[in-house]
Amino acid sequence: MALRINPLVEGTPLSGIRQMSNRLPAHPGAVNLTVGQPDFPPPDDVKEAARQAIGQRMTGYSMNAGLQELREAAAAYYGKKYGFRYDPATETVITAGGSGSMDAVLRTILEPGDEAIIPVPIYAGYEPLIRLAGAIPVYQDTRRTRFIPDADALEKLITPKTKVVIFNNPSNPTGVAIPKDQMDRLAEVLARHQVYILSDDIYSENTFDAPHQSFGAYPALRDRLFLIHGLSKSHSMTGWRIGVLFGPAAVMKHIVKVHAYNAICAPTPSQYAAIEAYTGTTDAPEKMNRAYIKRRAFLLEALKEMNLSIVRPTGAFYAFPSIEEFPITSKEFAIRALEEEGVAVVHGSAFTMYGEGHVRISYAASREQLEKGMERLGRFVRKLRGDTPTTVPDTLFKE
Ligand SMILES: Cc1ncc(COP(=O)(O)O)c(C=O)c1O
């Protein structure tokens, strides 16, 4: 008889994003608009700092919470931008990517039976962690509020069992950033209830229409708030595994234990390189944003021509158009778009069932790939609608 493994793990699905991108090798020449991997190289000075660290054998373990110099640099960088102050010694931990922060926070605070509120559709990384802790995800449907969590609706979901409210701002998959007035209202509600707040702000550097608004700017939340930042997206350093977690000292001293028994520390050469990212040439995110803004304009125009409706994305690098008009699931849509037209997008249901009826398009891809991808998606959409081909057969022009 096979030995039993933890049924909570057995029941955990593979990420829907990976399910789609794993299909790509079977489709050579397909346009890949699935992954949240910026197509830019990491900044040159950061790469050089990593080379130096390796050359000088600065490659051993660091302190569990990360190099003190890096914690100081990161706390100064984000604090100045977003209006908060965290003590680098006691309120800042460097983790293996933003994912390491999510895991350490949720495993530290969640107990079996706790409720964790998540606004949906949302990135697929939180729900498995909530369930593995024996806690229960409670969904806040944001589809009728342009993917922005409404403060009154949130308050109605809070019960004595609510342990944490999670945000992802700007959002993957919708690309929507929470505007200032909504942040104020959410902060008001959260100030009234004794719950933890976890805001995954990994895309904070990628906002296009207005500056990023951080829950860190609300002192009333401070002793219950955790903020996740990191270099994966802003500096195109996904494989370097640098996440930055800020939170209140009283809880961070426990979080660092969970992090330590899992990872010991974030990769040390990456930590030395990260110091450069936060203190050296710091315009890398702005440079990438200029390209994203142009690509977004192109994408929105292309989707408009396809007659697909969309909530305007204001951050991250994702577009989340509706495909509700078609009588197929988003997964069928995504698989068929890949198999029939060679364009890969992610089905909305990968972001909880509340994402059904949408697909996520990543525009962290070159303009050339985007153009090709949109041409193919357009062809697929016209085919699904049963439109007659719009191109006039050549023969009509022949004498
Ligand atoms: C919302 C969100 N949080 C966290 C992550 C993971 O970040 P990291 O690679 O730094 O672990 C991702 C990656 O796509 C993401 O979209």
The ligand as an SDF file (V2000), in Angstrom:
LIG
                    3D

 16 16  0  0  0  0  0  0  0  0999 V2000
    1.2690   38.9790   -7.4720 C   0  0  0  0  0  0  0  0  0  0  0  0
    2.5220   38.2120   -7.4310 C   0  0  0  0  0  0  0  0  0  0  0  0
    3.1120   38.0080   -6.2510 N   0  0  0  0  0  0  0  0  0  0  0  0
    4.2480   37.3030   -6.1600 C   0  0  0  0  0  0  0  0  0  0  0  0
    4.8390   36.7770   -7.2820 C   0  0  0  0  0  0  0  0  0  0  0  0
    6.0910   35.9770   -7.1270 C   0  0  0  0  0  0  0  0  0  0  0  0
    7.1700   36.8320   -7.0480 O   0  0  0  0  0  0  0  0  0  0  0  0
    8.6410   36.2790   -6.8230 P   0  0  0  0  0  0  0  0  0  0  0  0
    9.1340   35.7740   -8.1450 O   0  0  0  0  0  0  0  0  0  0  0  0
    9.4110   37.4650   -6.3520 O   0  0  0  0  0  0  0  0  0  0  0  0
    8.5610   35.1960   -5.8310 O   0  0  0  0  0  0  0  0  0  0  0  0
    4.2690   36.9620   -8.5280 C   0  0  0  0  0  0  0  0  0  0  0  0
    4.8750   36.3810   -9.7450 C   0  0  0  0  0  0  0  0  0  0  0  0
    4.3160   36.3540  -10.8050 O   0  0  0  0  0  0  0  0  0  0  0  0
    3.0860   37.7220   -8.6040 C   0  0  0  0  0  0  0  0  0  0  0  0
    2.4870   37.9530   -9.7730 O   0  0  0  0  0  0  0  0  0  0  0  0
  1  2  1  0
  2  3  1  0
  2 15  2  0
  3  4  2  0
  4  5  1  0
  5  6  1  0
  5 12  2  0
  6  7  1  0
  7  8  1  0
  8  9  2  0
  8 10  1  0
  8 11  1  0
 12 13  1  0
 12 15  1  0
 13 14  2  0
 15 16  1  0
M  END
$$$$
